Amino acid sequence: MKAYEVNFDGLVGPTHNYAGLSVGNVASLKNADQASSPKQGALQGLAKMKALSDMGLKQAVLPPLERPDVYVLRQLGFTGSDEDVIKKASQEAPAVYAATCSASSMWTANACTVSPSADTRDNKVHFTAANLSNKFHRSIESPTTSRVLKAIFNNEQFFAHHQPLPLGDHFGDEGAANHTRFCGDYNQSGVEFFVYGKYAFDNSKPAPTKFPARQTMEASQAIARLHQLDPARTVFAQQHPDVIDAGVFHNDVISVGNQDCLFYHENAFLNTEQVLDDLQAAFSEQPLHFVKVPVNEVSVSDAVNSYLFNSQLVTLSPGHMAIIAPSECHENENVRRYLEQVIELDNPIKEVKIYDVKQSMRNGGGPACLRQRVVLNDDEIKAANQSVFINDELFSTLNAWVEKHYRDQLSEKDLADPQLLVESRAALDELTQILNLGSVYPFQL
């Protein structure tokens, strides 16, 4: 049966703002306190979704979360009406309040880890929502994310859902941002590749010293067990601690893979040659294409500033891949020069397509952050919620929805406006009807 890689992109939320919440993410910190445009961000994301759909790729959408999260604020001791809670929290604990307003769920590469049915022992598609325990503003996402995933993939014959891993540093899990899959055709058994930043239970092993390692080896192993993966077809590798300290907070900021191709920076991994040997040994059916970007052509700093590797690597036709890159890649001279060269080399990458996702980029997320890859066969697509798949009608409907509900500009002081919660809930209530999700948000339960 034929299978496809479906890109599930996150809709930029109504509270999209630049609060600089993500230590270790250079772009997030650099742009802190600037005014954002939620409307522009959402429209930019939708334009990218439609462009990929028009290329013949299967494209779907994941909704944003309810923000500000007044339920978490109540857990923290703020009382009264929703308006009271917002006023008290924004005045008494502004940093905490800003965290509960984050629209970071737009980066759905962190929503979960997905293993296709071709890889799992029970032949179901497995989902584990990421606990995102390293950052408070993200650690509160998984309950609603889990409900959304179950609302979209709600047929137990085809889909298996797991609880997020236990919260805490030892099992920090950042989802698909540290996971990729290699395969021939998408319907064939693949090799699942997990990249971690540190060992949680062994302090003698290498680890970053400046910025946190958000993914642990133990978390990656737990996901592989939960998803019933074949150990012979599963590879674990450590991200180089030095690049984490240089601002590479996830592996998808320093490498990206698709089918039989790994596009990676020379300094991406610890013990790189061993990593490549392990991948090739697990993927025994044919030679993998390892496309190395040399540090003397593109520095780690260039990679971080341009988000070259946070591009999407997609298959447009057999043997023909395209890099879906942010416009910052053309603005960086070294990266632009390299991309002009790479399509001439002996590898499957034959095109580079540039898109403007600046509202996301300024907060530290490029094209690959905005999407979760879910490999589904024909039967699994039919079993999923059909209302989330992008077509001309849904694209038009969602653009009109954004224009109706989103603010043009949002500053830090605007987050304390209780009306923002009212506006956001009205937007999300309408969105659940558009996407046929049922009641997934706390205010609807």
Number of C-alpha atoms within 10 A of each C-alpha: 8 11 18 17 21 21 27 23 27 27 27 29 27 32 30 31 30 28 22 22 20 21 16 21 22 19 22 21 18 14 17 17 15 15 17 24 20 25 24 21 27 25 21 19 25 23 17 20 27 20 14 17 19 14 10 11 18 18 24 24 23 26 22 26 30 27 22 26 21 24 15 13 19 15 9 11 9 19 16 10 10 19 17 13 20 26 18 18 24 18 12 12 11 17 13 15 25 22 22 24 25 27 25 28 25 27 25 27 28 26 32 26 26 24 29 27 24 20 24 20 11 14 16 21 25 24 27 26 27 30 27 28 24 22 16 14 22 23 18 17 24 23 17 17 24 21 19 22 19 20 18 19 21 17 14 12 11 19 19 22 21 13 14 20 19 14 15 13 17 20 26 28 35 28 28 29 29 27 24 23 27 23 19 17 14 21 20 16 19 25 27 25 22 27 24 28 27 25 20 18 12 8 9 7 9 16 21 17 11 14 19 20 25 23 32 24 22 18 24 25 18 15 24 22 13 16 26 17 22 16 13 12 19 20 23 18 23 23 30 24 24 20 23 26 18 17 22 26 27 28 28 27 31 28 26 25 22 20 22 21 22 21 20 22 22 18 21 24 25 17 13 16 10 12 17 17 11 18 23 19 17 19 23 11 10 11 12 20 18 15 20 15 23 14 14 9 12 20 17 23 14 17 24 22 19 26 27 33 28 27 29 26 24 20 20 15 9 8 12 13 22 19 23 23 26 27 20 21 24 17 11 16 13 17 23 17 14 15 19 13 10 18 17 12 11 10 17 19 23 17 19 16 12 17 19 18 25 19 24 30 22 21 25 27 25 31 29 28 26 30 29 27 24 20 21 24 21 12 12 19 17 10 18 19 18 14 17 19 20 23 17 10 8 18 18 13 14 19 15 12 16 23 15 11 18 23 18 13 15 21 17 17 11 14 24 22 14 16 12 20 23 13 15 21 21 12 19 23 18 14 19 18 12 16 20 15 21 17 15 22 20 13 12 11 7
